[in-house]
Amino acid sequence: MMIAGIDFGSKMAGTTSICFGSINQQLKLIQSEKKKDADQLILDFIKKNQPDIIAIDAPLSVPPGIYGRGNQYFYRECDKLLKAMSPMFLGGLTARAIALKDKIITSYSAIKVYETYPKGYITSVASGYIRNQYKTDLNLFQTALRIENPLFKIPDLDNWHQADSVLAYISAYRISNQEAISYGNRNEGLIYI
């Protein structure tokens, strides 16, 4: 089974990273380049590799008030539970992520796409040691991540975008293995950790 984790960044900033592979094989990383379309990179990757499950670090829905259902216009329940940013604050990134998800599931009906949140993994699942290294020391973080996740052959990480794509990959694995925890509700959107 091929799975992928995507840290979804700005379209042309070179901040999008994809971690992918099969269990017990060396994981691979792809990083977008500045001034090149990250969305196209993702679509090209999917066309070539057709993973079974993709976990994306980006909002894949908006609060229900936007659709005239209730009075929640800024946060979804899952955002509140995980103290995540509002999809509305992220604006264009949210719109791009939803459009990308729709394109993937329309073009590849067998691929399952889930929303994840690496920081949520850090705060709710990871050990205190990993939690303390997150966004502080990349080398210590990747060492701790490898020790606590021996099932995954994690490559050397060059930046925190790649680290977040590895965390998204781990969430995708947890989804595939029915170990993931979902936050929120189906009517508003779920974040899987």
N, C-alpha and C positions, 0 to 999 in steps of 0.2 A: 504494500500500500504506500503510495506516494502522498506525503502531506507537505504543506507549506505554511509558513508564518510570514506575514508582511507587516513591516513597520511603514505605514503610509505617510509620506511626507509631502511637502510642497511639490507642485508639478515639475518645476524646472530648477529646483535648488540642489539636487543631488543628495537629498535626505531620505530617499526611499530605499529600503533594504528588504530582500527576500531571502529567507532561510528555508531550504527544502532538502528532501531526501527521504529515504526509507529507514526504518528502525534498524539499528545495528550496522548501518553503513555510515561512512563519513558524510556529515552534513555539508551542504554547499551554500555559499552566500553569493548573492548578486546585489550590487549597489548601483543605484542610478547615478548619472553624471550630471554635473551642472550644465544648464542650458539644453538638456535633452529631456524629452517627454517621459516622465516616470510612469504615467498611465499606460503609454504604449509599451514600455518595458515590461510591465506586469502582463498586459495582454499577449505580448510575444512569448513571454515565459509560459503562460497558461496554454497557449496554442501548441508549443513545443513539448511541454511536460505533462499536461493534463492531470494535475494532482487530484486525488479523491476528495481531500478536505483542505480548505484554506481558512486560516484564522487571520483576520485583518485588524490591526490596531488603528481603528477609525470608527466613528459613529456610522452605523448602517441604517439608522432610522432617526426620526425627529420627534419631539414631544407631541403628545396627542392633541393639545390645544391648537396646533398648527392646522390640523385637519378638522377643527370644530368639535372635537370630542373632549370636553372638560375644560379646565382652566389652567392646565400646566403648559406653559409656552416656552419655558427656558430649559428645564431639566426633565429627563425621564426618571422613572423610579430607579433604574440600574445606575444612572449617574449619581444619584443621591446616595445609594448604598455604598458605592465604591469611591465616592468623593472625586468623581471624574469631571472633566470640563464639560460644559454644556455643548451639545451639538450645534446650538445656535451661535455660540461664541466662536466656534470653529468655522462656521459659515461655509465658505467656498470649499474647504476641505471635506466637510460633511457631504455637500452636494456632489462632489467628484466621487467620493467613496460609494455613495448610494447608486450613482449612475454606473460605476464600475461593477458593483455587485449585480445590478440588473442586467448588464451586458453579459457578464459571466454566466449567470443562471439561464439566460435566454439562449446563449450560444452553446452552452455545455450543460445540459440538464442533469448529468450524472455528478457534476461537481457540487459539493456542499460548501457554502460560504457562511462563516460565522464571524461575529464581532468579538474581539478580545481586548484586553487592556493590560499590558505588561506590568504597569505599576500596581494594578490590582492583584496580579499574581505575586508580586513582591510582598505586598502588605498582608495578603490573606493565606498564602501557601508556603512561600519560601522561608527558610530558616532565618534566624536573627542575624547570622553572620553574612549571608547573602544580602539581606535587607540593609545592613550597615554599609556594605560596599557599593550598593546601587547608586549610580550617578556620582560616585566619589572617586573610586580607583578601579579603572577598567581591568587592569591585570589581575588584581586580587579578586574582583568580581568573577572574571571568567574562570579562574582557578577554582573558586568556591562552587561555581555552577557546574563545572566538570565533576568535581568530587561528589556533589549531591545528586547528580544526574548521570550516573555511569552508563545508562542505557543508550545515551546519545553521544555520538562522536562529534563534539563541538569544535569547529575550526577556530583558529586564532581570530580575535575580534579587533578591528581597526578603530571602531567608534561605537558610540552608544546607540546609534540607529541599528547597527548590526546586532548589538546585544538585545535590543527590543525585538528584532525579528526572530532571534533565537527563542526568546521568551514566548513570542506568539506561536512559534513552532511547537514548543512544549505544550502550550494550551491546545493546539490542534491535535497533538498526540493524545492529550487527556480526553478530548472530545471523541476521538476515534476509539479510545479504550473505555469509553463510558465512565470516566473518572472526573470529568469536568463538573464544576459547580456553575450553575447559571444564576445570574443576578437580574432582578427586574421581573417583568411579566411580558407575555407574548403580545399583548395588545399594543405595548409601547416599544418593545425591543428588549432583547436579552444580551447581556455581556457574559461570555463564557471564559472561565479561568480554569 
